[in-house]
Amino acid sequence: MAKIKKFEDIEVWQNARKVTKEIYVCSGTGQFSKDYGLRDQIQRAAVSVMSNIAEGFERGSNKEFIQFLFIAKGSAGEVRSQLYIAMDLGYIKKEKFEELNTELTTVSQQLSGFIKYLRSSEMKGQKR
């Protein structure tokens, strides 16, 4: 894996950023935009995914980075759960739900892979 110099270089952060924008777009229209509690919570959780990746990277140690990646993974699950509510209430169509759910599942898988990589490099004594 190439050395990452800044969090913006991290592919999973880039994907989380894309999904966050999509969450803001779909939650900012129609009835979804009027459900302030769900709208605000899903937006905060989406922002949390990319923010925790960035914050963990900036901490400078693999141990802390891994901890923040786990938090980001949890937030991705939270967004997916809230998407079910949005679909069940008719705020988003099933197709949009499936698209976003797939993207967030991919982000979660990428986070798991990144955590595994960091743990194995830590055990080999490598630094970022």
C-alpha positions as CSV (number, residue, x, y, z in Angstrom):
1,M,0.0,0.0,0.0
2,A,1.3,3.4,-0.9
3,K,2.2,5.8,1.9
4,I,-0.8,8.0,2.6
5,K,0.3,11.6,3.3
6,K,-3.1,13.2,4.1
7,F,-6.5,11.9,4.9
8,E,-7.9,13.2,1.6
9,D,-5.8,10.5,-0.1
10,I,-7.7,7.7,1.7
11,E,-10.1,6.0,-0.7
12,V,-12.6,5.1,2.0
13,W,-12.7,8.8,3.1
14,Q,-13.4,9.8,-0.5
15,N,-16.2,7.3,-0.7
16,A,-17.7,8.4,2.6
17,R,-17.6,12.0,1.4
18,K,-19.5,11.1,-1.7
19,V,-22.2,9.2,0.3
20,T,-22.4,12.1,2.8
21,K,-23.3,14.5,-0.1
22,E,-25.9,12.1,-1.4
23,I,-27.4,11.8,2.1
24,Y,-27.6,15.6,2.3
25,V,-29.3,15.8,-1.1
26,C,-31.9,13.1,-0.5
27,S,-32.7,14.3,3.1
28,G,-33.0,17.9,2.0
29,T,-36.0,17.4,-0.2
30,G,-39.7,16.6,0.2
31,Q,-41.1,15.2,3.4
32,F,-37.7,14.0,4.5
33,S,-36.6,17.6,4.8
34,K,-39.5,18.3,7.2
35,D,-38.7,15.4,9.5
36,Y,-36.1,17.4,11.4
37,G,-35.1,14.7,13.9
38,L,-34.4,12.0,11.3
39,R,-33.0,14.4,8.8
40,D,-30.5,16.0,11.3
41,Q,-29.6,12.6,12.8
42,I,-28.8,10.9,9.4
43,Q,-26.8,13.9,8.3
44,R,-24.8,14.0,11.5
45,A,-24.1,10.2,11.3
46,A,-23.0,10.5,7.7
47,V,-20.7,13.4,8.6
48,S,-19.4,11.3,11.5
49,V,-18.1,8.6,9.1
50,M,-15.8,10.8,7.1
51,S,-14.9,13.0,10.1
52,N,-13.8,10.1,12.2
53,I,-11.6,8.8,9.4
54,A,-10.0,12.2,9.1
55,E,-9.6,12.7,12.9
56,G,-8.1,9.2,13.4
57,F,-5.6,9.8,10.6
58,E,-4.5,13.1,12.1
59,R,-3.9,11.5,15.5
60,G,-0.7,10.0,14.2
61,S,-0.7,6.5,15.7
62,N,-2.2,3.3,14.2
63,K,-3.8,2.4,17.6
64,E,-5.8,5.6,17.7
65,F,-6.5,5.5,14.0
66,I,-8.0,2.0,14.3
67,Q,-10.2,3.2,17.2
68,F,-11.6,6.1,15.1
69,L,-12.1,3.8,12.1
70,F,-14.2,1.6,14.3
71,I,-16.3,4.6,15.3
72,A,-16.6,5.5,11.6
73,K,-17.8,2.0,10.9
74,G,-20.4,2.2,13.6
75,S,-21.7,5.5,12.2
76,A,-21.9,3.9,8.7
77,G,-24.2,1.3,10.3
78,E,-26.2,4.0,12.0
79,V,-26.8,5.7,8.6
80,R,-27.9,2.4,7.0
81,S,-30.3,1.8,9.8
82,Q,-31.8,5.3,9.4
83,L,-32.2,4.7,5.7
84,Y,-34.6,1.9,6.5
85,I,-36.7,4.3,8.5
86,A,-36.6,6.8,5.6
87,M,-37.7,4.2,3.2
88,D,-40.4,2.8,5.5
89,L,-41.8,6.3,5.9
90,G,-41.8,6.9,2.1
91,Y,-39.1,9.6,2.3
92,I,-36.9,7.8,-0.2
93,K,-37.7,5.2,-2.9
94,K,-36.6,1.6,-2.6
95,E,-34.1,2.1,-5.5
96,K,-32.4,5.1,-3.7
97,F,-32.4,3.1,-0.5
98,E,-30.6,0.2,-2.2
99,E,-28.1,2.5,-3.9
100,L,-27.1,4.2,-0.7
101,N,-27.2,1.0,1.4
102,T,-24.8,-0.6,-1.1
103,E,-22.5,2.4,-1.0
104,L,-22.5,2.4,2.8
105,T,-21.9,-1.4,2.9
106,T,-18.9,-0.9,0.7
107,V,-17.6,1.9,3.0
108,S,-18.0,-0.5,6.0
109,Q,-16.2,-3.3,4.2
110,Q,-13.4,-0.8,3.2
111,L,-13.1,0.3,6.8
112,S,-12.9,-3.4,8.0
113,G,-10.1,-4.0,5.4
114,F,-8.2,-0.9,6.4
115,I,-8.5,-1.8,10.1
116,K,-7.2,-5.3,9.3
117,Y,-4.3,-3.8,7.3
118,L,-3.3,-1.4,10.1
119,R,-3.4,-4.1,12.7
120,S,-1.2,-6.4,10.6
121,S,1.3,-3.6,9.9
122,E,1.3,-2.7,13.6
123,M,2.2,-6.3,14.5
124,K,5.0,-6.2,12.0
125,G,6.3,-3.0,13.6
126,Q,5.7,-0.8,10.6
127,K,4.7,2.8,11.0
128,R,2.4,4.8,8.8
